[in-house]
Each structure stands twice: as structure tokens, then as C-alpha cells.
Amino acid sequence: SDMHAFVYACAWEFLQQETALSTEVKTYLAELEVYGFNRKRDFFYEDNMMSSSSGESYHFDFISISKNAFQVDFTRHHLDDCRRLHFSHNDKQRETIEALKKEYGTSLNGLSKMVMRQPHINRLFREVDWAVE
């Protein structure tokens, strides 16, 4: 979470120096930061592997945006009404996480080795769907 916050802080600082950010851009970047954090947060720990809905409401269709690898004009994905998202691991991700925990352990040293040796760690980030209201 510290690394995630650091990367976004650097991006914010850079963008603010380079251009005046509109309210829409600021909203998008703030929501993108939360979206990314919710997909990645504590993915390796049992109590956080369970399904969880974000308490935040989103003004942008991040499901559609992410399916396009974020290579779209985000302003075309603005939602008329804010919506909540549901973040969860699928069964295969849970199995993989359990296998990795057995192989590397959950110590800081084990986690560091696991991250260095797993080229596709992003496959363990939570999947996202619309929350059922």
C-alpha cells in the first residue's frame, strides 16, 4: 500500500506541474488510485481473500476501461450515476495464493521472494464486477 500511494503521489505531482488538471481529471485519478488499491491490497492474506465490496462509489466505468487496458479516453466512460464495485478473488486465484503461501511462506522474506519470482503477479489481483445494490 505504501508503494501504491507513492506511485500515485509522484504521478499527481508530475501532472500538476505539467498541466492544470480539470475537476474531471482529478476525480478520475483519485478514483483510479482507489480502484487500483482495492484490486491489490493485502491479496496474500487469508482474511482479505474473501469477497469485498468497495464502500466507494465510482463516477467512471473502470470495468470497461480496464478491459481496454486503460488505453481509452476515460471521459467517454463517465457514468451518469455513481456505482459501487465488487472486488474478489476467483477460485483459481485462491488456489494459487494458497500454493504460493505453502511454497514461500508469509514472512517478509518469503513474500519478497514470491514477488520477485512470479512474473505474472498481476494475475492474483482481485477481479472486479458491479456491486449488487
LUMTI-27663 format. One line per 2 residues: number of its first residue (from 1); their letters; for each residue x, y, z of N, C-alpha, C, O. Coordinates in pm, 1 decimal. Example, Ala and Ser with C-alpha at 12.3 -4.5 7.8 and 13.67 -1.06 7.14 Angstrom:
1> AS> 1319.0,-569.0,780.0,1230.0,-450.0,780.0,1320.0,-330.0,780.0,1423.6,-331.9,846.5 ~ 1285.0,-225.0,708.0,1367.0,-106.0,714.0,1290.0,3.0,787.0,1340.9,113.8,803.9
//
This chain:
1> SD> 82.8,-119.7,0.0,0.0,0.0,0.0,87.4,126.3,0.0,50.3,227.3,-59.9 ~ 201.5,120.8,66.1,291.3,236.9,65.6,344.7,264.5,-74.8,353.4,379.6,-117.6
3> MH> 380.3,156.8,-145.9,432.9,172.5,-281.5,324.2,228.0,-373.7,350.7,315.1,-456.6 ~ 203.3,177.5,-358.8,90.2,224.6,-439.5,68.5,374.6,-416.4,54.3,451.0,-511.9
5> AF> 66.1,415.5,-291.4,46.2,556.9,-257.1,160.8,642.4,-310.2,138.4,753.4,-358.4 ~ 282.7,591.4,-301.4,399.4,664.7,-350.2,391.2,689.1,-500.6,416.5,800.1,-547.4
7> VY> 355.9,586.0,-575.7,346.5,598.2,-721.8,241.7,702.4,-759.8,264.9,785.5,-847.5 ~ 126.9,697.4,-693.5,22.5,795.2,-725.5,60.4,936.5,-681.6,26.0,1033.2,-749.5
9> AC> 129.6,949.3,-570.9,174.7,1082.0,-526.6,270.9,1141.6,-630.2,263.9,1260.7,-660.6 ~ 359.3,1059.3,-683.5,452.7,1106.8,-786.6,377.1,1146.8,-913.1,406.6,1249.9,-973.6
11> AW> 280.2,1065.7,-952.5,201.2,1096.4,-1072.2,125.4,1227.9,-1053.9,123.5,1312.1,-1143.7 ~ 63.1,1244.9,-937.7,-10.5,1369.5,-909.6,82.1,1489.9,-920.8,49.5,1589.5,-985.4
13> EF> 198.3,1478.8,-856.5,292.5,1591.1,-857.1,337.2,1623.7,-998.8,341.3,1740.6,-1037.0 ~ 370.2,1522.9,-1076.1,413.6,1543.4,-1213.4,303.1,1609.5,-1296.4,327.5,1707.8,-1366.3
15> LQ> 183.4,1555.4,-1288.1,73.5,1608.4,-1369.0,37.7,1752.1,-1330.1,6.2,1834.0,-1416.4 ~ 42.7,1781.5,-1203.0,9.5,1916.9,-1160.0,114.3,2017.6,-1205.2,82.6,2134.4,-1227.8
17> QE> 237.5,1973.5,-1218.4,343.5,2062.0,-1267.3,332.3,2083.3,-1417.9,366.1,2190.3,-1468.6 ~ 285.2,1982.2,-1488.9,281.2,1987.1,-1634.6,157.0,2054.7,-1691.1,162.4,2113.9,-1798.8
19> TA> 45.2,2046.6,-1619.6,-79.6,2096.8,-1674.3,-178.9,2129.2,-1563.2,-169.4,2076.5,-1452.4 ~ -271.6,2214.3,-1593.9,-380.1,2241.2,-1499.2,-478.8,2125.3,-1510.5,-526.6,2093.9,-1619.6
21> LS> -508.4,2063.3,-1399.6,-596.7,1947.2,-1401.4,-740.9,1990.5,-1379.8,-772.2,2063.1,-1285.4 ~ -827.6,1944.7,-1468.7,-970.1,1975.3,-1454.0,-1027.6,1894.8,-1338.4,-965.2,1799.4,-1291.7
23> TE> -1143.7,1931.9,-1293.2,-1212.2,1858.1,-1187.2,-1236.3,1714.5,-1229.8,-1222.5,1622.4,-1149.3 ~ -1272.3,1695.0,-1356.3,-1298.2,1559.4,-1405.9,-1171.9,1474.2,-1402.5,-1177.2,1357.4,-1363.9
25> VK> -1059.8,1530.3,-1441.8,-932.8,1457.2,-1439.2,-895.5,1424.2,-1294.5,-852.9,1312.5,-1265.2 ~ -911.3,1520.0,-1205.6,-880.5,1496.1,-1064.8,-968.4,1385.1,-1007.8,-920.0,1299.4,-933.8
27> TY> -1096.9,1386.4,-1041.8,-1188.5,1282.4,-994.2,-1146.0,1147.0,-1049.0,-1141.5,1048.7,-975.1 ~ -1114.9,1141.4,-1177.7,-1073.2,1016.0,-1239.9,-947.0,961.3,-1172.7,-942.4,843.7,-1136.5
29> LA> -846.5,1044.2,-1156.0,-721.1,998.0,-1096.4,-740.0,952.3,-952.3,-680.9,852.6,-910.8 ~ -821.5,1024.0,-876.0,-848.1,984.5,-737.3,-919.2,849.5,-733.0,-886.2,764.2,-650.6
31> EL> -1016.0,830.4,-821.2,-1089.0,703.6,-824.4,-1001.7,590.6,-878.3,-1012.3,476.9,-832.3 ~ -916.0,621.1,-975.0,-824.0,521.0,-1027.9,-729.6,471.1,-918.4,-699.2,352.1,-910.8
33> EV> -684.6,562.0,-835.2,-596.6,523.5,-724.6,-668.2,428.1,-629.4,-610.9,326.8,-589.2 ~ -790.2,458.6,-593.6,-868.0,372.6,-502.8,-897.9,238.6,-569.3,-886.3,133.4,-506.5
35> YG> -936.2,243.2,-696.3,-965.4,121.6,-772.7,-843.2,28.5,-772.9,-854.7,-90.0,-741.5 ~ -727.7,82.6,-808.3,-605.8,2.5,-811.5,-571.0,-53.8,-675.1,-531.9,-169.9,-663.7
37> FN> -584.7,27.1,-572.5,-554.8,-17.9,-437.2,-648.4,-131.7,-395.7,-603.6,-230.2,-337.0 ~ -776.2,-118.9,-425.3,-871.7,-222.7,-387.3,-847.3,-354.5,-460.0,-878.2,-460.6,-405.7
39> RK> -793.2,-350.6,-580.1,-761.0,-474.4,-651.3,-639.0,-543.3,-591.2,-629.6,-666.0,-594.0 ~ -545.9,-465.7,-537.1,-416.1,-519.6,-496.3,-397.4,-537.6,-346.1,-311.7,-615.5,-304.3
41> RD> -473.7,-469.0,-265.8,-446.6,-462.3,-121.8,-442.6,-599.9,-55.3,-532.2,-682.3,-74.3 ~ -339.8,-622.3,20.8,-324.9,-742.1,104.1,-374.3,-870.1,38.3,-439.0,-952.1,103.5
43> FF> -344.8,-888.3,-89.6,-400.9,-1002.1,-161.8,-351.8,-1136.4,-111.0,-411.1,-1239.6,-142.4 ~ -245.9,-1136.9,-34.2,-183.7,-1261.9,6.6,-235.2,-1314.6,140.1,-202.7,-1427.1,178.1
45> YE> -313.5,-1237.0,210.6,-355.4,-1277.0,344.1,-497.8,-1329.7,344.9,-587.5,-1270.9,284.6 ~ -517.2,-1439.9,413.3,-643.8,-1514.2,416.7,-764.9,-1426.4,444.4,-865.3,-1436.1,373.8
47> DN> -757.5,-1341.2,545.4,-875.3,-1262.8,583.1,-913.3,-1160.2,476.8,-1024.6,-1107.7,478.3 ~ -821.9,-1131.4,384.8,-852.7,-1035.2,279.9,-876.3,-1100.8,144.3,-893.5,-1031.6,43.9
49> MM> -877.2,-1234.3,140.9,-901.8,-1303.8,15.5,-1051.4,-1316.0,-11.4,-1092.5,-1346.9,-123.2 ~ -1130.9,-1292.3,88.9,-1274.7,-1306.4,72.2,-1328.9,-1191.4,-12.0,-1267.0,-1085.6,-23.3
51> SS> -1442.7,-1214.2,-69.1,-1506.5,-1110.5,-149.6,-1533.9,-988.3,-63.8,-1570.1,-999.3,53.3 ~ -1516.0,-872.7,-123.7,-1545.8,-749.6,-50.7,-1592.3,-643.5,-148.5,-1539.3,-632.4,-259.1
53> SS> -1689.3,-567.1,-108.5,-1735.9,-456.5,-191.1,-1670.8,-328.8,-142.4,-1653.6,-307.0,-22.5 ~ -1636.3,-247.9,-235.1,-1577.8,-119.5,-201.5,-1687.5,-28.4,-148.8,-1797.2,-25.3,-204.4
55> GE> -1659.8,44.4,-44.1,-1756.7,138.9,8.2,-1765.5,264.2,-77.3,-1857.6,344.5,-62.5 ~ -1668.8,280.1,-166.9,-1664.2,398.7,-250.8,-1756.7,383.8,-371.5,-1780.4,273.5,-420.9
57> SY> -1806.5,494.5,-416.0,-1882.8,498.6,-540.4,-1792.2,555.5,-648.6,-1709.8,643.3,-623.0 ~ -1808.8,504.4,-768.9,-1723.3,544.6,-880.1,-1803.5,620.2,-985.0,-1918.1,585.9,-1014.1
59> HF> -1742.0,723.2,-1041.1,-1803.7,803.5,-1146.1,-1766.5,753.4,-1285.3,-1819.4,802.6,-1385.0 ~ -1675.5,655.3,-1292.9,-1627.1,604.5,-1420.8,-1642.9,453.3,-1427.9,-1639.5,385.0,-1325.5
61> DF> -1660.2,401.2,-1548.6,-1677.3,257.9,-1572.1,-1539.5,191.8,-1580.4,-1488.3,166.1,-1689.3 ~ -1481.2,165.2,-1464.8,-1347.4,107.1,-1461.0,-1345.1,-35.5,-1513.4,-1239.5,-82.9,-1555.2
63> IS> -1455.8,-104.2,-1512.5,-1460.1,-239.3,-1568.7,-1431.5,-231.7,-1718.0,-1347.0,-305.0,-1769.3 ~ -1500.3,-145.1,-1786.2,-1481.6,-126.3,-1930.1,-1342.7,-69.2,-1959.9,-1274.9,-113.5,-2052.6
65> IS> -1302.5,27.3,-1882.0,-1172.1,90.2,-1902.7,-1060.7,-13.3,-1887.5,-968.3,-16.2,-1968.8 ~ -1068.0,-97.9,-1785.1,-961.8,-196.3,-1763.2,-963.5,-305.6,-1869.9,-857.8,-357.6,-1905.7
67> KN> -1081.7,-341.7,-1921.4,-1088.5,-441.1,-2030.2,-1017.5,-390.2,-2154.5,-975.5,-469.6,-2238.7 ~ -1003.9,-259.9,-2166.7,-932.5,-198.4,-2277.6,-791.2,-156.2,-2237.8,-730.9,-69.3,-2300.7
69> AF> -739.8,-219.0,-2132.7,-603.7,-194.3,-2083.9,-577.5,-46.0,-2057.7,-464.8,1.0,-2073.2 ~ -681.0,27.0,-2018.3,-672.5,169.3,-1984.5,-626.5,254.6,-2103.2,-582.4,368.1,-2085.1
71> QV> -636.8,199.7,-2223.6,-596.8,271.4,-2344.4,-718.6,333.2,-2413.0,-737.0,318.3,-2533.8 ~ -799.6,401.1,-2336.4,-922.1,463.8,-2387.1,-932.8,605.1,-2331.0,-863.5,641.6,-2236.0
73> DF> -1019.1,681.5,-2390.5,-1049.9,814.7,-2339.9,-1145.6,796.9,-2221.8,-1263.4,766.6,-2240.8 ~ -1095.0,815.8,-2101.7,-1176.1,789.7,-1982.6,-1302.4,876.0,-1978.1,-1401.5,836.6,-1916.6
75> TR> -1300.1,991.5,-2041.5,-1417.8,1078.6,-2037.1,-1536.8,1014.7,-2108.5,-1651.4,1051.0,-2082.2 ~ -1510.8,921.1,-2197.5,-1618.6,850.4,-2266.7,-1676.5,737.2,-2181.7,-1771.9,670.6,-2221.9
77> HH> -1618.4,716.6,-2065.5,-1663.6,610.7,-1975.1,-1716.3,669.1,-1843.9,-1719.7,601.3,-1741.2 ~ -1756.8,794.1,-1849.1,-1815.7,859.6,-1733.0,-1956.8,805.6,-1713.0,-2033.5,794.5,-1808.7
79> LD> -1991.3,771.8,-1588.8,-2123.8,716.7,-1558.5,-2221.2,828.1,-1523.7,-2184.4,926.7,-1459.8 ~ -2344.5,811.6,-1565.8,-2448.2,909.4,-1530.8,-2475.7,907.8,-1380.8,-2496.1,1012.5,-1319.4
81> DC> -2476.0,788.2,-1322.7,-2495.7,771.8,-1178.9,-2376.9,695.6,-1121.4,-2329.7,599.3,-1181.8 ~ -2329.2,737.7,-1006.4,-2219.1,668.5,-940.3,-2259.7,524.8,-910.8,-2375.8,496.0,-881.7
83> RR> -2161.3,434.8,-918.9,-2187.2,293.9,-889.5,-2076.4,239.5,-802.1,-1963.8,289.1,-802.8 ~ -2111.0,135.9,-726.4,-2011.9,67.5,-643.0,-1958.5,-53.0,-717.5,-2026.2,-109.4,-803.5
85> LH> -1836.5,-92.0,-683.9,-1772.8,-208.3,-744.0,-1753.7,-317.7,-640.2,-1747.0,-291.2,-520.1 ~ -1745.0,-440.4,-688.4,-1722.5,-558.0,-604.8,-1586.8,-616.7,-644.1,-1564.5,-648.7,-760.9
87> FS> -1496.8,-631.0,-547.7,-1362.3,-682.0,-570.9,-1350.5,-819.1,-504.5,-1379.7,-832.8,-385.7 ~ -1307.8,-920.9,-580.2,-1294.0,-1054.5,-520.5,-1196.2,-1139.8,-601.3,-1173.4,-1117.8,-720.3
89> HN> -1139.8,-1237.7,-531.2,-1057.2,-1337.5,-598.7,-1147.9,-1447.7,-650.5,-1249.1,-1480.2,-588.3 ~ -1111.5,-1505.2,-764.5,-1185.5,-1621.8,-811.6,-1123.6,-1747.5,-749.3,-1021.1,-1740.1,-681.5
91> DK> -1185.7,-1860.7,-772.7,-1139.0,-1985.6,-710.3,-996.3,-2020.9,-751.3,-916.9,-2064.7,-668.1 ~ -963.6,-2002.0,-878.4,-828.0,-2034.5,-924.0,-724.9,-1944.6,-855.4,-617.6,-1991.7,-817.7
93> QR> -756.1,-1816.8,-839.0,-665.3,-1726.0,-770.1,-645.8,-1770.2,-625.2,-533.6,-1769.6,-574.5 ~ -754.1,-1808.2,-559.0,-743.6,-1853.9,-419.9,-653.2,-1977.1,-409.9,-570.3,-1986.6,-319.4
95> ET> -669.4,-2070.4,-502.6,-585.0,-2190.8,-503.3,-438.6,-2153.8,-525.4,-350.0,-2206.4,-458.0 ~ -413.8,-2064.3,-618.9,-277.2,-2021.5,-647.3,-215.8,-1951.3,-526.4,-100.0,-1975.8,-492.5
97> IE> -290.7,-1866.8,-463.4,-241.1,-1795.9,-345.0,-207.1,-1894.8,-234.3,-103.0,-1882.5,-169.7 ~ -293.8,-1992.0,-212.3,-266.4,-2093.6,-109.3,-139.0,-2171.4,-142.4,-58.3,-2198.1,-53.4
99> AL> -119.9,-2208.0,-269.4,0.3,-2281.1,-311.3,124.9,-2194.8,-291.3,228.1,-2244.3,-246.0 ~ 115.5,-2067.1,-324.5,229.4,-1976.7,-305.7,262.8,-1958.9,-158.0,380.0,-1951.0,-120.9
101> KK> 160.3,-1952.8,-74.3,183.7,-1940.1,70.0,257.6,-2063.3,122.1,346.5,-2051.4,206.4 ~ 221.2,-2181.0,72.3,288.9,-2304.0,114.9,433.3,-2305.8,66.1,523.3,-2349.3,137.9
103> EY> 454.8,-2258.3,-56.4,589.0,-2260.5,-113.8,681.4,-2155.9,-52.3,796.9,-2185.6,-21.6 ~ 631.3,-2033.2,-33.9,717.3,-1923.1,8.9,697.0,-1879.0,153.6,781.6,-1809.0,209.3
105> GT> 587.6,-1918.6,214.0,557.0,-1871.8,348.3,499.2,-1731.3,343.7,477.8,-1674.7,236.5 ~ 474.3,-1676.1,461.9,412.9,-1543.4,467.7,502.6,-1440.1,536.6,459.3,-1329.1,567.4
107> SL> 628.6,-1479.1,560.1,722.6,-1381.8,617.1,756.2,-1276.9,512.2,730.0,-1296.8,393.6 ~ 813.1,-1167.1,554.7,854.3,-1062.9,461.3,954.5,-1118.6,360.3,948.6,-1085.9,241.8
109> NG> 1045.3,-1201.6,407.0,1144.1,-1263.1,318.3,1075.0,-1352.1,214.9,1107.1,-1346.2,96.2 ~ 980.4,-1434.4,260.1,907.8,-1522.5,169.0,825.3,-1445.0,67.5,823.0,-1478.6,-50.9
111> LS> 757.6,-1340.9,115.0,677.5,-1258.1,24.2,766.4,-1189.8,-80.7,729.3,-1181.0,-197.8 ~ 882.6,-1142.3,-38.3,975.4,-1077.4,-131.7,1021.0,-1175.5,-240.0,1026.1,-1139.9,-357.7
113> KM> 1053.8,-1297.9,-200.7,1094.2,-1399.4,-298.1,980.6,-1431.1,-394.5,1001.8,-1444.9,-514.9 ~ 860.5,-1442.3,-340.2,745.2,-1475.7,-422.9,721.6,-1366.4,-527.9,698.9,-1397.3,-644.8
115> VM> 726.8,-1241.2,-487.9,703.1,-1131.0,-580.4,812.4,-1126.9,-687.8,782.8,-1101.9,-804.7 ~ 937.1,-1150.9,-649.6,1047.5,-1148.2,-745.9,1040.2,-1263.5,-845.2,1081.2,-1248.5,-960.3
117> RQ> 988.6,-1378.0,-802.6,990.2,-1498.3,-886.3,861.0,-1521.5,-963.5,853.9,-1613.6,-1044.8 ~ 761.1,-1441.7,-940.2,632.7,-1458.6,-1008.4,614.4,-1346.8,-1110.9,573.8,-1236.2,-1074.9
119> PH> 643.7,-1374.2,-1238.0,636.4,-1267.3,-1338.3,494.1,-1217.8,-1364.9,476.0,-1108.2,-1417.9 ~ 395.0,-1295.6,-1329.5,256.8,-1257.9,-1358.2,177.6,-1235.2,-1229.4,64.3,-1281.3,-1215.6
121> IN> 238.4,-1164.2,-1136.7,175.0,-1139.0,-1006.9,41.1,-1067.3,-1024.3,-48.8,-1082.3,-941.6 ~ 28.0,-990.2,-1131.1,-96.8,-918.4,-1154.8,-215.5,-1013.0,-1173.8,-330.2,-970.8,-1159.3
123> RL> -190.4,-1137.9,-1205.6,-299.1,-1235.7,-1218.6,-362.7,-1268.7,-1083.8,-468.2,-1331.9,-1077.9 ~ -298.3,-1225.8,-976.8,-353.5,-1250.5,-843.3,-432.2,-1131.5,-790.1,-490.1,-1139.2,-681.7
125> FR> -434.8,-1022.8,-864.1,-513.5,-907.9,-820.8,-661.4,-940.7,-834.8,-701.8,-1014.0,-925.1 ~ -740.0,-886.4,-745.7,-882.9,-916.2,-744.6,-950.8,-882.3,-876.8,-914.6,-786.6,-945.2
127> EV> -1050.1,-963.5,-910.2,-1135.9,-932.4,-1023.3,-1241.0,-832.2,-978.2,-1268.2,-818.1,-859.0 ~ -1299.5,-763.1,-1075.0,-1393.0,-656.0,-1041.0,-1523.0,-675.3,-1118.7,-1523.1,-709.7,-1236.9
129> DW> -1631.9,-652.3,-1049.2,-1764.5,-654.8,-1110.3,-1848.9,-548.4,-1041.6,-1808.9,-492.7,-939.4 ~ -1964.5,-520.9,-1097.5,-2053.9,-424.2,-1034.2,-2110.7,-483.0,-905.9,-2152.2,-598.9,-903.6
131> AV> -2112.9,-405.1,-801.1,-2171.3,-448.6,-673.9,-2321.7,-456.6,-689.2,-2383.4,-374.3,-756.8 ~ -2379.2,-556.3,-625.9,-2525.9,-568.6,-625.9,-2578.1,-472.9,-521.3,-2541.6,-480.8,-404.0
133> E> -2662.3,-384.2,-563.9,-2715.3,-280.9,-472.3,-2835.0,-331.6,-397.2,-2892.4,-258.9,-316.2
//
